[in-house]
Amino acid sequence: MKLRMLAVSALSLLALSACGESKTDRALSGAGLGAGAGALGGAIAGGSPVTGAVIGGAAGAAAGALTDKDDVDLGKPVWRD
């Protein structure tokens, strides 16, 4: 069950980590989404939500920074309206 939850969290993180046009926007949105997904995954899996948020935030920031707009484009981030 924990492995399944980790896999779902990782896929969600990668799918949602790329909002924005610049590397900075993508890293910031990825970090926020990753932290939320990690906290939720940690709580559901019976671990620490804080640890999950830290790991998810780092992974989301990395995924956002390492992808470009052509890989995944979820539009303009909220803070750029």
PDB file of N, CA, C and O in Angstrom:
ATOM      1  N   MET A   1       0.823  -1.197   0.000  1.00  0.00           N
ATOM      2  CA  MET A   1       0.000   0.000   0.000  1.00  0.00           C
ATOM      3  C   MET A   1       0.866   1.258   0.000  1.00  0.00           C
ATOM      4  O   MET A   1       0.576   2.226  -0.704  1.00  0.00           O
ATOM      5  N   LYS A   2       1.932   1.229   0.801  1.00  0.00           N
ATOM      6  CA  LYS A   2       2.800   2.403   0.853  1.00  0.00           C
ATOM      7  C   LYS A   2       3.489   2.639  -0.487  1.00  0.00           C
ATOM      8  O   LYS A   2       3.642   3.783  -0.915  1.00  0.00           O
ATOM      9  N   LEU A   3       3.901   1.566  -1.147  1.00  0.00           N
ATOM     10  CA  LEU A   3       4.545   1.701  -2.444  1.00  0.00           C
ATOM     11  C   LEU A   3       3.583   2.268  -3.480  1.00  0.00           C
ATOM     12  O   LEU A   3       3.972   3.098  -4.302  1.00  0.00           O
ATOM     13  N   ARG A   4       2.356   1.832  -3.443  1.00  0.00           N
ATOM     14  CA  ARG A   4       1.343   2.357  -4.366  1.00  0.00           C
ATOM     15  C   ARG A   4       1.115   3.845  -4.132  1.00  0.00           C
ATOM     16  O   ARG A   4       1.021   4.623  -5.081  1.00  0.00           O
ATOM     17  N   MET A   5       1.027   4.236  -2.863  1.00  0.00           N
ATOM     18  CA  MET A   5       0.817   5.648  -2.536  1.00  0.00           C
ATOM     19  C   MET A   5       2.009   6.495  -2.980  1.00  0.00           C
ATOM     20  O   MET A   5       1.842   7.610  -3.474  1.00  0.00           O
ATOM     21  N   LEU A   6       3.204   5.957  -2.798  1.00  0.00           N
ATOM     22  CA  LEU A   6       4.402   6.663  -3.235  1.00  0.00           C
ATOM     23  C   LEU A   6       4.407   6.831  -4.750  1.00  0.00           C
ATOM     24  O   LEU A   6       4.759   7.898  -5.252  1.00  0.00           O
ATOM     25  N   ALA A   7       4.022   5.796  -5.476  1.00  0.00           N
ATOM     26  CA  ALA A   7       3.986   5.862  -6.937  1.00  0.00           C
ATOM     27  C   ALA A   7       2.944   6.870  -7.418  1.00  0.00           C
ATOM     28  O   ALA A   7       3.208   7.644  -8.338  1.00  0.00           O
ATOM     29  N   VAL A   8       1.775   6.863  -6.806  1.00  0.00           N
ATOM     30  CA  VAL A   8       0.733   7.825  -7.181  1.00  0.00           C
ATOM     31  C   VAL A   8       1.193   9.241  -6.881  1.00  0.00           C
ATOM     32  O   VAL A   8       0.987  10.143  -7.694  1.00  0.00           O
ATOM     33  N   SER A   9       1.805   9.447  -5.737  1.00  0.00           N
ATOM     34  CA  SER A   9       2.302  10.778  -5.378  1.00  0.00           C
ATOM     35  C   SER A   9       3.373  11.243  -6.353  1.00  0.00           C
ATOM     36  O   SER A   9       3.374  12.402  -6.766  1.00  0.00           O
ATOM     37  N   ALA A  10       4.280  10.353  -6.721  1.00  0.00           N
ATOM     38  CA  ALA A  10       5.351  10.715  -7.641  1.00  0.00           C
ATOM     39  C   ALA A  10       4.801  11.075  -9.019  1.00  0.00           C
ATOM     40  O   ALA A  10       5.235  12.055  -9.624  1.00  0.00           O
ATOM     41  N   LEU A  11       3.864  10.298  -9.510  1.00  0.00           N
ATOM     42  CA  LEU A  11       3.273  10.603 -10.811  1.00  0.00           C
ATOM     43  C   LEU A  11       2.492  11.910 -10.780  1.00  0.00           C
ATOM     44  O   LEU A  11       2.565  12.699 -11.722  1.00  0.00           O
ATOM     45  N   SER A  12       1.750  12.142  -9.710  1.00  0.00           N
ATOM     46  CA  SER A  12       1.020  13.394  -9.566  1.00  0.00           C
ATOM     47  C   SER A  12       1.970  14.571  -9.513  1.00  0.00           C
ATOM     48  O   SER A  12       1.729  15.610 -10.129  1.00  0.00           O
ATOM     49  N   LEU A  13       3.041  14.402  -8.780  1.00  0.00           N
ATOM     50  CA  LEU A  13       4.044  15.448  -8.653  1.00  0.00           C
ATOM     51  C   LEU A  13       4.633  15.808 -10.007  1.00  0.00           C
ATOM     52  O   LEU A  13       4.730  16.989 -10.344  1.00  0.00           O
ATOM     53  N   LEU A  14       5.020  14.826 -10.775  1.00  0.00           N
ATOM     54  CA  LEU A  14       5.595  15.102 -12.080  1.00  0.00           C
ATOM     55  C   LEU A  14       4.577  15.710 -13.027  1.00  0.00           C
ATOM     56  O   LEU A  14       4.923  16.582 -13.824  1.00  0.00           O
ATOM     57  N   ALA A  15       3.351  15.275 -12.956  1.00  0.00           N
ATOM     58  CA  ALA A  15       2.324  15.810 -13.840  1.00  0.00           C
ATOM     59  C   ALA A  15       1.969  17.251 -13.515  1.00  0.00           C
ATOM     60  O   ALA A  15       1.618  18.023 -14.408  1.00  0.00           O
ATOM     61  N   LEU A  16       2.057  17.618 -12.244  1.00  0.00           N
ATOM     62  CA  LEU A  16       1.637  18.950 -11.835  1.00  0.00           C
ATOM     63  C   LEU A  16       2.782  19.909 -11.551  1.00  0.00           C
ATOM     64  O   LEU A  16       2.548  21.030 -11.100  1.00  0.00           O
ATOM     65  N   SER A  17       3.993  19.497 -11.802  1.00  0.00           N
ATOM     66  CA  SER A  17       5.131  20.296 -11.362  1.00  0.00           C
ATOM     67  C   SER A  17       5.537  21.401 -12.322  1.00  0.00           C
ATOM     68  O   SER A  17       6.510  22.107 -12.056  1.00  0.00           O
ATOM     69  N   ALA A  18       4.843  21.573 -13.403  1.00  0.00           N
ATOM     70  CA  ALA A  18       5.373  22.449 -14.435  1.00  0.00           C
ATOM     71  C   ALA A  18       4.437  23.577 -14.840  1.00  0.00           C
ATOM     72  O   ALA A  18       4.118  23.708 -16.021  1.00  0.00           O
ATOM     73  N   CYS A  19       3.999  24.374 -13.914  1.00  0.00           N
ATOM     74  CA  CYS A  19       3.228  25.565 -14.244  1.00  0.00           C
ATOM     75  C   CYS A  19       4.191  26.720 -14.433  1.00  0.00           C
ATOM     76  O   CYS A  19       5.092  26.906 -13.615  1.00  0.00           O
ATOM     77  N   GLY A  20       4.026  27.487 -15.473  1.00  0.00           N
ATOM     78  CA  GLY A  20       4.850  28.663 -15.685  1.00  0.00           C
ATOM     79  C   GLY A  20       5.719  28.550 -16.915  1.00  0.00           C
ATOM     80  O   GLY A  20       5.886  27.477 -17.497  1.00  0.00           O
ATOM     81  N   GLU A  21       6.268  29.691 -17.293  1.00  0.00           N
ATOM     82  CA  GLU A  21       7.077  29.744 -18.492  1.00  0.00           C
ATOM     83  C   GLU A  21       8.567  29.744 -18.185  1.00  0.00           C
ATOM     84  O   GLU A  21       9.347  29.148 -18.927  1.00  0.00           O
ATOM     85  N   SER A  22       8.977  30.399 -17.108  1.00  0.00           N
ATOM     86  CA  SER A  22      10.402  30.452 -16.783  1.00  0.00           C
ATOM     87  C   SER A  22      10.780  29.292 -15.865  1.00  0.00           C
ATOM     88  O   SER A  22       9.918  28.678 -15.236  1.00  0.00           O
ATOM     89  N   LYS A  23      12.059  29.006 -15.799  1.00  0.00           N
ATOM     90  CA  LYS A  23      12.547  27.943 -14.907  1.00  0.00           C
ATOM     91  C   LYS A  23      12.195  28.264 -13.456  1.00  0.00           C
ATOM     92  O   LYS A  23      11.859  27.364 -12.686  1.00  0.00           O
ATOM     93  N   THR A  24      12.270  29.532 -13.082  1.00  0.00           N
ATOM     94  CA  THR A  24      11.956  29.931 -11.709  1.00  0.00           C
ATOM     95  C   THR A  24      10.494  29.684 -11.386  1.00  0.00           C
ATOM     96  O   THR A  24      10.176  29.123 -10.338  1.00  0.00           O
ATOM     97  N   ASP A  25       9.599  30.098 -12.276  1.00  0.00           N
ATOM     98  CA  ASP A  25       8.166  29.867 -12.061  1.00  0.00           C
ATOM     99  C   ASP A  25       7.864  28.381 -11.958  1.00  0.00           C
ATOM    100  O   ASP A  25       7.081  27.956 -11.108  1.00  0.00           O
ATOM    101  N   ARG A  26       8.479  27.603 -12.814  1.00  0.00           N
ATOM    102  CA  ARG A  26       8.228  26.167 -12.827  1.00  0.00           C
ATOM    103  C   ARG A  26       8.759  25.515 -11.558  1.00  0.00           C
ATOM    104  O   ARG A  26       8.121  24.618 -11.007  1.00  0.00           O
ATOM    105  N   ALA A  27       9.926  25.959 -11.089  1.00  0.00           N
ATOM    106  CA  ALA A  27      10.490  25.405  -9.852  1.00  0.00           C
ATOM    107  C   ALA A  27       9.633  25.787  -8.649  1.00  0.00           C
ATOM    108  O   ALA A  27       9.397  24.956  -7.772  1.00  0.00           O
ATOM    109  N   LEU A  28       9.163  27.030  -8.596  1.00  0.00           N
ATOM    110  CA  LEU A  28       8.326  27.474  -7.473  1.00  0.00           C
ATOM    111  C   LEU A  28       6.987  26.743  -7.442  1.00  0.00           C
ATOM    112  O   LEU A  28       6.551  26.276  -6.390  1.00  0.00           O
ATOM    113  N   SER A  29       6.341  26.649  -8.596  1.00  0.00           N
ATOM    114  CA  SER A  29       5.054  25.953  -8.607  1.00  0.00           C
ATOM    115  C   SER A  29       5.239  24.464  -8.327  1.00  0.00           C
ATOM    116  O   SER A  29       4.416  23.848  -7.650  1.00  0.00           O
ATOM    117  N   GLY A  30       6.311  23.896  -8.843  1.00  0.00           N
ATOM    118  CA  GLY A  30       6.598  22.491  -8.567  1.00  0.00           C
ATOM    119  C   GLY A  30       6.856  22.245  -7.095  1.00  0.00           C
ATOM    120  O   GLY A  30       6.409  21.240  -6.542  1.00  0.00           O
ATOM    121  N   ALA A  31       7.579  23.162  -6.454  1.00  0.00           N
ATOM    122  CA  ALA A  31       7.853  23.020  -5.020  1.00  0.00           C
ATOM    123  C   ALA A  31       6.565  23.085  -4.204  1.00  0.00           C
ATOM    124  O   ALA A  31       6.367  22.293  -3.283  1.00  0.00           O
ATOM    125  N   GLY A  32       5.702  24.017  -4.540  1.00  0.00           N
ATOM    126  CA  GLY A  32       4.433  24.141  -3.806  1.00  0.00           C
ATOM    127  C   GLY A  32       3.545  22.930  -3.975  1.00  0.00           C
ATOM    128  O   GLY A  32       3.015  22.391  -3.004  1.00  0.00           O
ATOM    129  N   LEU A  33       3.389  22.509  -5.207  1.00  0.00           N
ATOM    130  CA  LEU A  33       2.550  21.337  -5.473  1.00  0.00           C
ATOM    131  C   LEU A  33       3.164  20.070  -4.894  1.00  0.00           C
ATOM    132  O   LEU A  33       2.457  19.215  -4.361  1.00  0.00           O
ATOM    133  N   GLY A  34       4.478  19.956  -5.001  1.00  0.00           N
ATOM    134  CA  GLY A  34       5.160  18.787  -4.455  1.00  0.00           C
ATOM    135  C   GLY A  34       5.057  18.717  -2.941  1.00  0.00           C
ATOM    136  O   GLY A  34       4.877  17.638  -2.375  1.00  0.00           O
ATOM    137  N   ALA A  35       5.170  19.865  -2.286  1.00  0.00           N
ATOM    138  CA  ALA A  35       5.055  19.886  -0.830  1.00  0.00           C
ATOM    139  C   ALA A  35       3.655  19.454  -0.390  1.00  0.00           C
ATOM    140  O   ALA A  35       3.502  18.696   0.567  1.00  0.00           O
ATOM    141  N   GLY A  36       2.650  19.941  -1.090  1.00  0.00           N
ATOM    142  CA  GLY A  36       1.274  19.544  -0.758  1.00  0.00           C
ATOM    143  C   GLY A  36       1.043  18.055  -0.983  1.00  0.00           C
ATOM    144  O   GLY A  36       0.464  17.369  -0.141  1.00  0.00           O
ATOM    145  N   ALA A  37       1.503  17.569  -2.130  1.00  0.00           N
ATOM    146  CA  ALA A  37       1.329  16.148  -2.434  1.00  0.00           C
ATOM    147  C   ALA A  37       2.137  15.280  -1.475  1.00  0.00           C
ATOM    148  O   ALA A  37       1.681  14.215  -1.057  1.00  0.00           O
ATOM    149  N   GLY A  38       3.331  15.738  -1.132  1.00  0.00           N
ATOM    150  CA  GLY A  38       4.173  14.978  -0.203  1.00  0.00           C
ATOM    151  C   GLY A  38       3.592  14.926   1.195  1.00  0.00           C
ATOM    152  O   GLY A  38       3.642  13.887   1.853  1.00  0.00           O
ATOM    153  N   ALA A  39       3.040  16.041   1.654  1.00  0.00           N
ATOM    154  CA  ALA A  39       2.418  16.063   2.983  1.00  0.00           C
ATOM    155  C   ALA A  39       1.211  15.132   3.024  1.00  0.00           C
ATOM    156  O   ALA A  39       1.030  14.380   3.982  1.00  0.00           O
ATOM    157  N   LEU A  40       0.400  15.185   1.995  1.00  0.00           N
ATOM    158  CA  LEU A  40      -0.767  14.308   1.921  1.00  0.00           C
ATOM    159  C   LEU A  40      -0.339  12.846   1.839  1.00  0.00           C
ATOM    160  O   LEU A  40      -0.894  11.990   2.529  1.00  0.00           O
ATOM    161  N   GLY A  41       0.639  12.569   1.003  1.00  0.00           N
ATOM    162  CA  GLY A  41       1.131  11.197   0.874  1.00  0.00           C
ATOM    163  C   GLY A  41       1.735  10.683   2.165  1.00  0.00           C
ATOM    164  O   GLY A  41       1.527   9.528   2.537  1.00  0.00           O
ATOM    165  N   GLY A  42       2.488  11.543   2.854  1.00  0.00           N
ATOM    166  CA  GLY A  42       3.074  11.147   4.130  1.00  0.00           C
ATOM    167  C   GLY A  42       2.020  10.844   5.172  1.00  0.00           C
ATOM    168  O   GLY A  42       2.143   9.878   5.926  1.00  0.00           O
ATOM    169  N   ALA A  43       0.982  11.668   5.216  1.00  0.00           N
ATOM    170  CA  ALA A  43      -0.090  11.454   6.188  1.00  0.00           C
ATOM    171  C   ALA A  43      -0.872  10.180   5.880  1.00  0.00           C
ATOM    172  O   ALA A  43      -1.194   9.414   6.788  1.00  0.00           O
ATOM    173  N   ILE A  44      -1.177   9.954   4.618  1.00  0.00           N
ATOM    174  CA  ILE A  44      -1.940   8.764   4.238  1.00  0.00           C
ATOM    175  C   ILE A  44      -1.132   7.493   4.454  1.00  0.00           C
ATOM    176  O   ILE A  44      -1.672   6.468   4.872  1.00  0.00           O
ATOM    177  N   ALA A  45       0.164   7.563   4.168  1.00  0.00           N
ATOM    178  CA  ALA A  45       1.012   6.381   4.300  1.00  0.00           C
ATOM    179  C   ALA A  45       1.391   6.092   5.748  1.00  0.00           C
ATOM    180  O   ALA A  45       2.049   5.088   6.023  1.00  0.00           O
ATOM    181  N   GLY A  46       0.990   6.947   6.667  1.00  0.00           N
ATOM    182  CA  GLY A  46       1.291   6.725   8.074  1.00  0.00           C
ATOM    183  C   GLY A  46       2.628   7.293   8.514  1.00  0.00           C
ATOM    184  O   GLY A  46       3.060   7.055   9.642  1.00  0.00           O
ATOM    185  N   GLY A  47       3.285   8.038   7.644  1.00  0.00           N
ATOM    186  CA  GLY A  47       4.556   8.669   7.984  1.00  0.00           C
ATOM    187  C   GLY A  47       4.342  10.093   8.453  1.00  0.00           C
ATOM    188  O   GLY A  47       3.239  10.479   8.839  1.00  0.00           O
ATOM    189  N   SER A  48       5.385  10.846   8.416  1.00  0.00           N
ATOM    190  CA  SER A  48       5.332  12.238   8.841  1.00  0.00           C
ATOM    191  C   SER A  48       4.931  13.142   7.674  1.00  0.00           C
ATOM    192  O   SER A  48       5.588  13.119   6.633  1.00  0.00           O
ATOM    193  N   PRO A  49       3.863  13.942   7.825  1.00  0.00           N
ATOM    194  CA  PRO A  49       3.495  14.887   6.776  1.00  0.00           C
ATOM    195  C   PRO A  49       4.583  15.932   6.524  1.00  0.00           C
ATOM    196  O   PRO A  49       4.747  16.398   5.396  1.00  0.00           O
ATOM    197  N   VAL A  50       5.327  16.300   7.569  1.00  0.00           N
ATOM    198  CA  VAL A  50       6.389  17.297   7.406  1.00  0.00           C
ATOM    199  C   VAL A  50       7.517  16.728   6.542  1.00  0.00           C
ATOM    200  O   VAL A  50       8.009  17.391   5.629  1.00  0.00           O
ATOM    201  N   THR A  51       7.910  15.513   6.840  1.00  0.00           N
ATOM    202  CA  THR A  51       8.953  14.869   6.028  1.00  0.00           C
ATOM    203  C   THR A  51       8.479  14.708   4.590  1.00  0.00           C
ATOM    204  O   THR A  51       9.238  14.956   3.653  1.00  0.00           O
ATOM    205  N   GLY A  52       7.238  14.298   4.415  1.00  0.00           N
ATOM    206  CA  GLY A  52       6.676  14.171   3.074  1.00  0.00           C
ATOM    207  C   GLY A  52       6.661  15.490   2.331  1.00  0.00           C
ATOM    208  O   GLY A  52       6.941  15.536   1.133  1.00  0.00           O
ATOM    209  N   ALA A  53       6.332  16.580   3.045  1.00  0.00           N
ATOM    210  CA  ALA A  53       6.300  17.895   2.417  1.00  0.00           C
ATOM    211  C   ALA A  53       7.693  18.342   1.995  1.00  0.00           C
ATOM    212  O   ALA A  53       7.865  18.914   0.919  1.00  0.00           O
ATOM    213  N   VAL A  54       8.677  18.086   2.831  1.00  0.00           N
ATOM    214  CA  VAL A  54      10.056  18.473   2.491  1.00  0.00           C
ATOM    215  C   VAL A  54      10.551  17.696   1.272  1.00  0.00           C
ATOM    216  O   VAL A  54      11.099  18.277   0.335  1.00  0.00           O
ATOM    217  N   ILE A  55      10.354  16.398   1.294  1.00  0.00           N
ATOM    218  CA  ILE A  55      10.800  15.567   0.170  1.00  0.00           C
ATOM    219  C   ILE A  55      10.017  15.908  -1.094  1.00  0.00           C
ATOM    220  O   ILE A  55      10.601  16.041  -2.169  1.00  0.00           O
ATOM    221  N   GLY A  56       8.700  16.048  -0.970  1.00  0.00           N
ATOM    222  CA  GLY A  56       7.876  16.389  -2.126  1.00  0.00           C
ATOM    223  C   GLY A  56       8.199  17.757  -2.689  1.00  0.00           C
ATOM    224  O   GLY A  56       8.225  17.942  -3.906  1.00  0.00           O
ATOM    225  N   GLY A  57       8.446  18.718  -1.811  1.00  0.00           N
ATOM    226  CA  GLY A  57       8.802  20.064  -2.262  1.00  0.00           C
ATOM    227  C   GLY A  57      10.112  20.076  -3.021  1.00  0.00           C
ATOM    228  O   GLY A  57      10.231  20.737  -4.053  1.00  0.00           O
ATOM    229  N   ALA A  58      11.092  19.351  -2.518  1.00  0.00           N
ATOM    230  CA  ALA A  58      12.390  19.281  -3.199  1.00  0.00           C
ATOM    231  C   ALA A  58      12.260  18.585  -4.552  1.00  0.00           C
ATOM    232  O   ALA A  58      12.824  19.038  -5.548  1.00  0.00           O
ATOM    233  N   ALA A  59      11.518  17.491  -4.579  1.00  0.00           N
ATOM    234  CA  ALA A  59      11.335  16.768  -5.840  1.00  0.00           C
ATOM    235  C   ALA A  59      10.537  17.598  -6.841  1.00  0.00           C
ATOM    236  O   ALA A  59      10.846  17.601  -8.033  1.00  0.00           O
ATOM    237  N   GLY A  60       9.517  18.300  -6.364  1.00  0.00           N
ATOM    238  CA  GLY A  60       8.720  19.149  -7.250  1.00  0.00           C
ATOM    239  C   GLY A  60       9.518  20.311  -7.812  1.00  0.00           C
ATOM    240  O   GLY A  60       9.385  20.650  -8.988  1.00  0.00           O
ATOM    241  N   ALA A  61      10.345  20.920  -6.976  1.00  0.00           N
ATOM    242  CA  ALA A  61      11.192  22.017  -7.450  1.00  0.00           C
ATOM    243  C   ALA A  61      12.168  21.521  -8.507  1.00  0.00           C
ATOM    244  O   ALA A  61      12.385  22.178  -9.526  1.00  0.00           O
ATOM    245  N   ALA A  62      12.748  20.367  -8.257  1.00  0.00           N
ATOM    246  CA  ALA A  62      13.686  19.797  -9.226  1.00  0.00           C
ATOM    247  C   ALA A  62      12.977  19.452 -10.535  1.00  0.00           C
ATOM    248  O   ALA A  62      13.481  19.748 -11.618  1.00  0.00           O
ATOM    249  N   ALA A  63      11.810  18.827 -10.429  1.00  0.00           N
ATOM    250  CA  ALA A  63      11.069  18.459 -11.639  1.00  0.00           C
ATOM    251  C   ALA A  63      10.655  19.696 -12.422  1.00  0.00           C
ATOM    252  O   ALA A  63      10.730  19.705 -13.651  1.00  0.00           O
ATOM    253  N   GLY A  64      10.222  20.733 -11.730  1.00  0.00           N
ATOM    254  CA  GLY A  64       9.841  21.970 -12.408  1.00  0.00           C
ATOM    255  C   GLY A  64      11.014  22.657 -13.069  1.00  0.00           C
ATOM    256  O   GLY A  64      10.890  23.191 -14.172  1.00  0.00           O
ATOM    257  N   ALA A  65      12.156  22.647 -12.396  1.00  0.00           N
ATOM    258  CA  ALA A  65      13.337  23.310 -12.942  1.00  0.00           C
ATOM    259  C   ALA A  65      13.967  22.517 -14.087  1.00  0.00           C
ATOM    260  O   ALA A  65      14.578  23.101 -14.982  1.00  0.00           O
ATOM    261  N   LEU A  66      13.825  21.213 -14.063  1.00  0.00           N
ATOM    262  CA  LEU A  66      14.461  20.377 -15.086  1.00  0.00           C
ATOM    263  C   LEU A  66      13.604  20.156 -16.325  1.00  0.00           C
ATOM    264  O   LEU A  66      14.087  19.617 -17.320  1.00  0.00           O
ATOM    265  N   THR A  67      12.345  20.561 -16.277  1.00  0.00           N
ATOM    266  CA  THR A  67      11.499  20.448 -17.465  1.00  0.00           C
ATOM    267  C   THR A  67      11.396  21.825 -18.103  1.00  0.00           C
ATOM    268  O   THR A  67      11.666  22.837 -17.458  1.00  0.00           O
ATOM    269  N   ASP A  68      11.008  21.858 -19.358  1.00  0.00           N
ATOM    270  CA  ASP A  68      10.757  23.152 -19.967  1.00  0.00           C
ATOM    271  C   ASP A  68       9.326  23.205 -20.482  1.00  0.00           C
ATOM    272  O   ASP A  68       8.606  22.207 -20.449  1.00  0.00           O
ATOM    273  N   LYS A  69       8.927  24.367 -20.955  1.00  0.00           N
ATOM    274  CA  LYS A  69       7.538  24.597 -21.345  1.00  0.00           C
ATOM    275  C   LYS A  69       7.049  23.604 -22.397  1.00  0.00           C
ATOM    276  O   LYS A  69       5.863  23.275 -22.434  1.00  0.00           O
ATOM    277  N   ASP A  70       7.938  23.132 -23.237  1.00  0.00           N
ATOM    278  CA  ASP A  70       7.543  22.191 -24.279  1.00  0.00           C
ATOM    279  C   ASP A  70       7.260  20.793 -23.733  1.00  0.00           C
ATOM    280  O   ASP A  70       6.541  20.021 -24.367  1.00  0.00           O
ATOM    281  N   ASP A  71       7.816  20.456 -22.566  1.00  0.00           N
ATOM    282  CA  ASP A  71       7.583  19.148 -21.964  1.00  0.00           C
ATOM    283  C   ASP A  71       6.183  19.065 -21.368  1.00  0.00           C
ATOM    284  O   ASP A  71       5.410  18.170 -21.710  1.00  0.00           O
ATOM    285  N   VAL A  72       5.859  19.993 -20.483  1.00  0.00           N
ATOM    286  CA  VAL A  72       4.560  20.048 -19.820  1.00  0.00           C
ATOM    287  C   VAL A  72       4.191  21.510 -19.687  1.00  0.00           C
ATOM    288  O   VAL A  72       4.983  22.292 -19.161  1.00  0.00           O
ATOM    289  N   ASP A  73       3.009  21.905 -20.148  1.00  0.00           N
ATOM    290  CA  ASP A  73       2.586  23.287 -20.049  1.00  0.00           C
ATOM    291  C   ASP A  73       1.202  23.357 -19.440  1.00  0.00           C
ATOM    292  O   ASP A  73       0.210  23.041 -20.096  1.00  0.00           O
ATOM    293  N   LEU A  74       1.136  23.771 -18.187  1.00  0.00           N
ATOM    294  CA  LEU A  74      -0.145  23.910 -17.495  1.00  0.00           C
ATOM    295  C   LEU A  74      -0.604  25.367 -17.429  1.00  0.00           C
ATOM    296  O   LEU A  74      -1.535  25.693 -16.693  1.00  0.00           O
ATOM    297  N   GLY A  75       0.038  26.225 -18.182  1.00  0.00           N
ATOM    298  CA  GLY A  75      -0.397  27.616 -18.247  1.00  0.00           C
ATOM    299  C   GLY A  75       0.372  28.534 -17.320  1.00  0.00           C
ATOM    300  O   GLY A  75       1.342  28.143 -16.671  1.00  0.00           O
ATOM    301  N   LYS A  76      -0.098  29.764 -17.284  1.00  0.00           N
ATOM    302  CA  LYS A  76       0.542  30.797 -16.483  1.00  0.00           C
ATOM    303  C   LYS A  76       0.242  30.580 -15.009  1.00  0.00           C
ATOM    304  O   LYS A  76      -0.902  30.286 -14.661  1.00  0.00           O
ATOM    305  N   PRO A  77       1.248  30.716 -14.117  1.00  0.00           N
ATOM    306  CA  PRO A  77       0.990  30.531 -12.690  1.00  0.00           C
ATOM    307  C   PRO A  77       0.119  31.641 -12.130  1.00  0.00           C
ATOM    308  O   PRO A  77       0.053  32.730 -12.700  1.00  0.00           O
ATOM    309  N   VAL A  78      -0.536  31.375 -11.036  1.00  0.00           N
ATOM    310  CA  VAL A  78      -1.479  32.309 -10.417  1.00  0.00           C
ATOM    311  C   VAL A  78      -0.814  33.640 -10.097  1.00  0.00           C
ATOM    312  O   VAL A  78      -1.431  34.694 -10.255  1.00  0.00           O
ATOM    313  N   TRP A  79       0.452  33.602  -9.645  1.00  0.00           N
ATOM    314  CA  TRP A  79       1.099  34.829  -9.224  1.00  0.00           C
ATOM    315  C   TRP A  79       1.551  35.693 -10.394  1.00  0.00           C
ATOM    316  O   TRP A  79       2.108  36.767 -10.165  1.00  0.00           O
ATOM    317  N   ARG A  80       1.338  35.276 -11.625  1.00  0.00           N
ATOM    318  CA  ARG A  80       1.715  36.062 -12.810  1.00  0.00           C
ATOM    319  C   ARG A  80       0.494  36.639 -13.543  1.00  0.00           C
ATOM    320  O   ARG A  80       0.623  37.067 -14.690  1.00  0.00           O
ATOM    321  N   ASP A  81      -0.668  36.660 -12.915  1.00  0.00           N
ATOM    322  CA  ASP A  81      -1.878  37.184 -13.586  1.00  0.00           C
ATOM    323  C   ASP A  81      -1.790  38.599 -13.898  1.00  0.00           C
ATOM    324  O   ASP A  81      -2.727  39.168 -14.457  1.00  0.00           O
TER     325      ASP A  81
END
